[in-house]
Amino acid sequence: MNTLEIQTEAAVKPQLGRADWLRAAMLCLMEDGIDAVQITRLSTSIGASRGSFYWHFKSRQELLDGMLNEWLAVNGQRLKQILDHADSLDCGILSFFAIWTNPDNFNSPLEQAVRDWARLDDRVLELVRGEDTGRIAIIAALFQRFNYLPQEALVRARVLYFAQVGYFAMNPDEVMEERMSMLDDYFFAFTGKVLDPTVGSSFRNDWIAFSKISPAKGDSDAS
């Protein structure tokens, strides 16, 4: 019986799709900024031709628009989904903290990269400002749902949100354990109320369990 002992045909490379180009572009954005997101560089990084790029995108601008849509989907929608379903103020505020520390819910390097991009592009700046306004409105609605007056709810939402965005921009060298030790004080500062001890303890335990699974994420992002 004859058998084929040598494969003479070259292996077929898997076909790259639109998502592969977007992934490569967002990685490039996060690592080196928007000016580095160039078609030739992306072609080299994923081993594809420029022709392949133009099969999936009409232009570099369409790629950039796709990146912004990914940012909105990844980092914007999850916030609304979680806060809209919070059954207490304690759970809602702690869920807000958790969103920003869990890479499954929020891509913090992408968030910072888009904000850096917005400093160079007025169109992106307008989009980011609109997204910020929407996120603050979601947080304010959480406060109002638990009996804060509209003006106070908006101010507290702004303080909470600006503090979180500013924390990322500062990139402080602070381990999560230190941040967690101040959880009750942060909660009081943002809400004017005392954190339910049971809710706080459960949150800390959940975070410890999460950090053991993903220790590399435990020391970087905080509430």
N, C-alpha and C positions, 0 to 999 in steps of 0.2 A: 504494500500500500504506500503510495506516494504521500509525503507530508511536506508542508511548507515550513522550512527550517529558518529561513531568513526573510524578514519583511523588507521588501525592496521599495515599497511606497512610503513617502514621507507622511508622518502623522498629520492629520488635519487639525489645524489650530482652531480652538473654539471661537466662534464669531462674537466679536465685541458689540455691545449694544449701547444705546443712549445712556443707560444708567452707569456704565463703565466710564464713559467720558465725564459724566457729572461727578462721579466719585473721585476721579483723578483731579478734576478741577477744584473741588472743594478741599481736598487734601493739600493741593498746591496753595490755595488761598490761605489756609490755616497756617501753613509752614512759612510762606514767603510773601504773602500779601497779594493784592489784586493785580499789580503790574506784572507779576510772575505768571499769571494765568494766560498763557499764549498757546496757540494751536500747535506750533512746532514742538514746544516743550512737552505738551501733553501727549503728542504722538509718540515721542521718544519714550516717555515714561510708561506707556501701556503697550508699546510695540505695535502701533497701528499707523496707517498712512493718513495723510491729510485728507485724501479722498474718502476714507472711512468717516472722518469727522463730518465732512459735508454731506454724507449720506444721512446723518442723523440730525444735523443742525444747519440751518441756512446761513448762519453767521456766528461770529464770536459773541455778538450781542445776545443772540438767542440762547447761547450757553450761559451767559451771565444772568439772564432772566431766569433760566432754569435753576441756577444756584440759589437765587433769592427765593424762588418758590419753595425749594427744599428747606431753606432756613425757616420760612414761615410755617411750613408743615411740621418740621421737627420741633422747633422751640416755641411756637406760638399756640398751636392748637391744644397741646397737652396741658398747658396751664389752665385753659378754660374748662377742659374736660374734668380735671381734678377738683378745682375750686368750686365749680357749679354743683358738685355732688357732696361737698363737705357737710357733715351733719352737726358740726359744732364749730365755734370760732377756734377753739384749741386745735382741733384736727385740721381746720382749714389753713391756719397760719403755719403749723408744722408741716403740712403737706406742701405749702409754698416753699419752705426751706428745703424739703426733700427733693422737690422737682429739680432744683438747681444743682444738687449734689449727686444725682443719679444719672449716669450717662445714657441709661435706657429711656429717660424722660427728657433730657436736655443736653445738648451738645455745647458745652461752655466754650471750647476753643473756637467753634464756628461762630458763636455769638460775638466773641471779641473780635474775630476777623472781619465780620460784617460791619461792626461798628467802626473799625479802623478804615474799612473801605468807604464808609459813609462820610468820613472826613475829607475824602478826595473827590466825591461825586455827589452833586446836589440832588440828583434824582434818587440815589440810594438813601441819602440823608432824609429826604421827604418820606420815603417808605419806612425807614426805621422810626422816625418820629410818629408816624401814624400807628405803627405796631406798638410802640411804647404807650401811646394814648389808649389804645385798646386794652393792653394788659393792665394798665392802672385802673381802667373802668371795671375790669373783672374783679380786681382786688377790692375796689371800693364797694362793689355789689356784695362781696362777701361780708364786709363790715356792716353794711346796711341791713343785711339779712339777719344780723345778730344785734340789732337795735342801736346802732350808731346813727346819729343824724347825718343827712347827706353831706354837709360841709366837712364835718369831722371825719366821716368815712373817706372822703376824697383826700384830705390832708394826710391821714394815716396811711392810706394806700400809696400816696406819693413818697412819703418818708420811707416806708418799707421797701418799695420798688427801687428808689434811688440808692438806698443803702446797699441793696443786693448788686445792682449794676456797678456801683462804685467799688464794691469789694473785689469784683473780678478785675476791674481796671487797675486797681492797686497791686493785685497779685501778691498779697502779703505772705510772708513765710510763717504760717501758723498751722500747727497740726490740728486735726479734727477733734482730738480729745480735749484740747484746750478750749476750742470753740464750744464744744458740747458742755463743758463745765459752767459756761455762762448762759446756757439755754434759757433758764427761768428769767434771768435779768433781761435778756434780749426780748423775750416774749412780753414782759411787763413794759419795756421801753416802747415797743411797737403798738401795744394794744391798750395799755393802762389797766390791765387786769392781771390777776395771778393765774399762772398756768396750773391746770388740773394735774396734781402729782401723778395720778395713774396714767394719764395720757402722756405726760412727759417721760415717765419711766419706760413706757412701751416704745416710745419713739427712740429713746437712747438704746434700748435693747435691740430694736430692729436695725439701727445703724451699726451697732457692734457686729451683728450677724452679717450685714451687708459688707462691712469693711474686711471681715475675715475671708469672704469669698473674693473680693476685689480690693486687695490692700493698696494697689497703686493709686486708686481713686480716693482713698481715705484721707490723704494728707493735703489735698490741693484745694478743693472747692468747699465753701461753707455757706451757712445761712447769712 
